[in-house]
Amino acid sequence: MDRSLMRELAAECLGTFLLIVFGVGSVAQMVLSHNTLGTTLSVNIGWGLAVMLGAFASAGVSGAHLNPAVSIAFAAFRDFPWRKVAPYAMAQLLGAFLASAVVYLTYREALDAFDGGLRAVSGPTATAGIWATYPQPYLSIAGGFVDQVVGTALLLMGLFALVDAKNANLPHYVVPVAAGALVLTIGATFGMNSGYAINPARDFGPRLFTAVAGWGGDVFRAGNGWWWVPLVATPVGALIGGFLYDLCITRLRSAAGPSTTA
């Protein structure tokens, strides 16, 4: 592995670490304080700012994908090399896992005070949802799949717009802020059904951590085996979102030819 790729992977790992440590931390503070030190709004803001900080930390080195679904879409529709998709995804997953461990170590005593040391996935003392997403009781697997496809498609349409030099042409230092606002908006509008994972690493890394940290196999059985939906539906949504952006903006712009406006 060349040093340039190693540096990119380190940046993806660090950026995803910051994304998850602040995002999951915001949920932990809300849940473990019994909603006295956090609300749904503070969690959405926390995730948005977490995206911004993770992107600032890694954008100049790796492009700040921080999300395997984003890497797949950029490989499919932009110039990102397919050979880098799997290494990026592994680095993102590692960053998410390590961040989950840091949140756990920081809040371990608060967890014990909340649940008496009995880690639960469901019920009044459930805490697994601090780390990974779980569907609402009314949500079917099919409905959850649609939910994740829609959320991730919106994410990629927004990201493609933010980095399109021939569209808004935002200054590079504005893009992380706008990306954070994009994720905040998705959370505030499409977060009710299952917590808007919209990122396989964001969901699976923390879920894997909870599986080995005391919550056990229930993290994979809960929600009628929900765990695979954020893994599969998010890349599908990313490809749909990227395709729709190019269909509506990139291809029509190319078909129109050079602009004649001053």
C-alpha positions in Angstrom: 0.0 0.0 0.0 1.4 3.4 -1.0 1.9 6.1 1.6 -0.6 8.4 -0.2 -3.4 5.9 0.2 -2.4 5.2 3.8 -2.7 8.9 4.5 -6.1 9.0 2.9 -7.3 6.1 5.0 -5.9 7.6 8.2 -7.9 10.8 7.3 -11.1 8.8 6.7 -10.6 7.0 10.0 -10.1 10.2 11.9 -12.9 12.0 10.2 -15.3 9.2 10.8 -14.1 8.9 14.4 -15.0 12.6 15.0 -18.3 12.2 13.3 -19.3 9.2 15.5 -17.8 10.3 18.8 -19.7 13.6 18.7 -22.9 12.2 17.1 -23.2 9.2 19.4 -22.1 11.3 22.3 -25.0 13.7 21.7 -27.4 10.7 21.9 -25.8 9.3 25.0 -26.1 12.6 26.8 -29.8 12.8 25.9 -30.7 9.2 26.9 -28.6 8.9 30.0 -29.8 12.2 31.4 -33.4 11.1 30.9 -33.8 13.9 28.4 -32.8 16.6 30.8 -29.5 17.4 29.1 -30.6 16.8 25.5 -33.5 16.7 23.1 -34.2 15.4 19.6 -33.2 18.9 18.4 -29.8 18.8 20.2 -29.1 15.4 18.8 -29.8 16.6 15.2 -27.6 19.6 15.8 -25.0 17.4 17.3 -24.9 15.1 14.3 -24.8 18.0 11.9 -21.9 19.6 13.7 -20.2 16.2 14.0 -20.3 15.9 10.2 -18.9 19.4 9.8 -16.0 18.7 12.1 -15.2 15.3 10.6 -15.2 16.8 7.2 -13.0 19.7 8.2 -10.5 17.2 9.6 -10.3 15.0 6.5 -11.5 16.9 3.4 -8.1 18.2 2.3 -6.6 14.7 2.4 -9.2 12.1 1.5 -12.2 14.2 0.4 -14.1 13.5 3.6 -16.4 10.7 2.4 -16.9 9.4 6.0 -19.5 7.0 4.6 -19.1 3.9 2.4 -22.3 4.8 0.5 -20.7 8.2 -0.4 -17.6 6.4 -1.6 -19.6 4.1 -3.8 -21.6 7.0 -5.3 -18.4 9.0 -6.0 -16.9 5.9 -7.6 -20.0 5.3 -9.8 -20.6 8.9 -10.9 -17.4 10.9 -10.3 -13.7 10.1 -10.6 -13.1 8.3 -7.4 -11.2 5.0 -8.1 -13.2 1.8 -7.4 -10.1 0.2 -6.0 -10.2 2.6 -3.1 -13.8 1.9 -2.1 -13.2 -1.1 0.1 -10.2 0.4 1.9 -12.1 3.6 2.5 -15.0 1.6 3.9 -12.8 -0.4 6.3 -11.1 2.8 7.5 -14.5 4.4 8.1 -15.8 1.3 9.9 -12.7 1.3 12.1 -13.1 5.0 13.0 -16.8 4.4 13.9 -15.9 1.4 16.1 -13.1 3.3 17.9 -15.4 6.3 18.5 -18.0 4.0 19.9 -15.5 2.6 22.4 -14.6 6.1 23.5 -18.2 7.1 24.1 -18.7 3.9 26.1 -15.6 4.4 28.3 -16.6 8.0 28.9 -20.2 7.2 29.8 -19.7 3.8 31.4 -20.6 4.9 34.9 -23.6 6.9 33.6 -24.7 3.7 31.8 -24.5 1.7 35.0 -26.5 4.3 36.9 -29.1 4.2 34.1 -29.5 0.5 33.6 -28.0 -1.1 36.7 -25.3 -2.7 34.6 -27.8 -4.8 32.6 -27.3 -3.8 28.9 -30.6 -3.9 27.1 -31.6 -3.4 23.5 -35.3 -2.8 24.2 -37.5 -1.8 27.1 -37.4 1.2 29.5 -33.6 0.9 30.2 -32.6 0.2 26.6 -29.3 1.8 25.7 -28.2 0.0 22.5 -30.0 2.8 20.5 -27.4 5.2 21.7 -24.9 3.6 19.3 -26.9 2.1 16.4 -30.2 2.7 14.8 -33.4 0.7 15.5 -36.8 1.0 13.8 -39.9 2.2 15.4 -42.3 -0.6 16.4 -44.7 0.3 13.5 -42.0 0.2 10.8 -41.8 -2.8 8.6 -38.5 -4.0 7.0 -39.8 -2.8 3.6 -40.8 0.5 5.0 -37.4 0.9 6.7 -35.7 0.0 3.4 -37.6 2.8 1.7 -36.8 5.1 4.6 -33.0 4.5 4.3 -33.0 4.7 0.5 -34.8 8.1 0.6 -32.6 9.6 3.3 -29.4 8.5 1.6 -30.6 9.6 -1.8 -31.3 13.1 -0.4 -27.8 13.1 1.2 -26.1 12.3 -2.1 -28.1 14.8 -4.1 -27.1 17.4 -1.6 -23.5 16.4 -1.5 -23.2 16.3 -5.3 -24.6 19.8 -5.4 -22.2 21.1 -2.7 -19.1 19.9 -4.6 -20.3 20.8 -8.1 -17.9 23.5 -9.3 -20.2 24.2 -12.3 -23.3 24.7 -10.1 -23.1 26.6 -6.8 -19.3 26.5 -6.9 -19.0 26.9 -3.1 -15.6 27.8 -1.6 -14.0 24.7 -0.3 -14.1 25.9 3.3 -17.9 26.3 3.1 -18.6 22.7 2.0 -18.1 21.0 5.4 -20.5 23.5 7.0 -23.1 23.0 4.3 -22.7 19.2 4.6 -23.4 19.4 8.3 -26.4 21.5 7.6 -27.6 18.9 5.1 -27.3 16.1 7.6 -29.1 18.2 10.3 -31.9 18.8 7.8 -32.3 15.1 7.0 -32.4 14.3 10.7 -35.0 17.0 11.4 -37.2 15.8 8.5 -36.6 12.1 8.0 -35.3 10.9 11.4 -38.5 9.6 13.0 -38.8 6.1 11.4 -35.4 4.7 12.3 -32.9 7.4 13.2 -31.5 8.3 9.8 -28.4 6.1 9.6 -27.8 7.0 6.0 -24.3 5.6 6.4 -23.3 1.9 6.7 -20.2 2.6 8.8 -22.1 4.9 11.1 -24.6 2.1 11.9 -22.6 -1.1 11.6 -19.4 0.0 13.4 -21.3 1.1 16.6 -23.6 -1.9 16.3 -20.6 -4.3 16.2 -19.1 -2.5 19.2 -22.3 -3.0 21.3 -22.4 -6.7 20.3 -19.0 -7.3 21.9 -19.4 -4.7 24.7 -22.3 -6.3 26.6 -25.4 -6.0 24.6 -24.8 -9.3 22.7 -26.6 -10.8 19.8 -29.8 -9.0 20.4 -28.4 -6.0 18.5 -28.7 -8.1 15.4 -32.0 -9.7 16.2 -33.9 -6.6 17.2 -36.4 -5.0 14.8 -37.0 -8.3 13.0 -33.3 -8.4 12.1 -33.1 -4.8 11.2 -29.3 -4.6 11.2 -28.8 -5.4 7.5 -31.1 -2.6 6.2 -28.8 0.3 6.8 -26.0 -1.8 5.2 -27.8 -2.5 2.0 -30.4 0.3 1.6 -27.9 3.1 2.0 -25.7 2.3 -1.0 -28.9 1.8 -3.1 -30.1 5.2 -2.0 -26.7 6.8 -2.7 -26.7 5.4 -6.3 -30.2 6.7 -6.8 -29.4 10.1 -5.4 -26.2 10.4 -7.5 -28.0 9.3 -10.7 -30.9 11.7 -10.1 -28.5 14.7 -9.6 -26.6 13.9 -12.7 -29.9 13.3 -14.7 -31.4 16.6 -13.6 -28.2 18.8 -13.5 -25.1 17.3 -15.1 -26.5 15.7 -18.2 -29.0 18.5 -19.0 -26.2 21.0 -18.5 -24.0 19.1 -21.0 -26.9 18.8 -23.4 -27.5 22.6 -23.3 -23.9 23.3 -24.3 -21.8 26.3 -23.2 -23.7 29.1 -21.3 -24.4 32.2 -23.3 -25.1 34.4 -20.3 -22.7 37.1 -19.2 
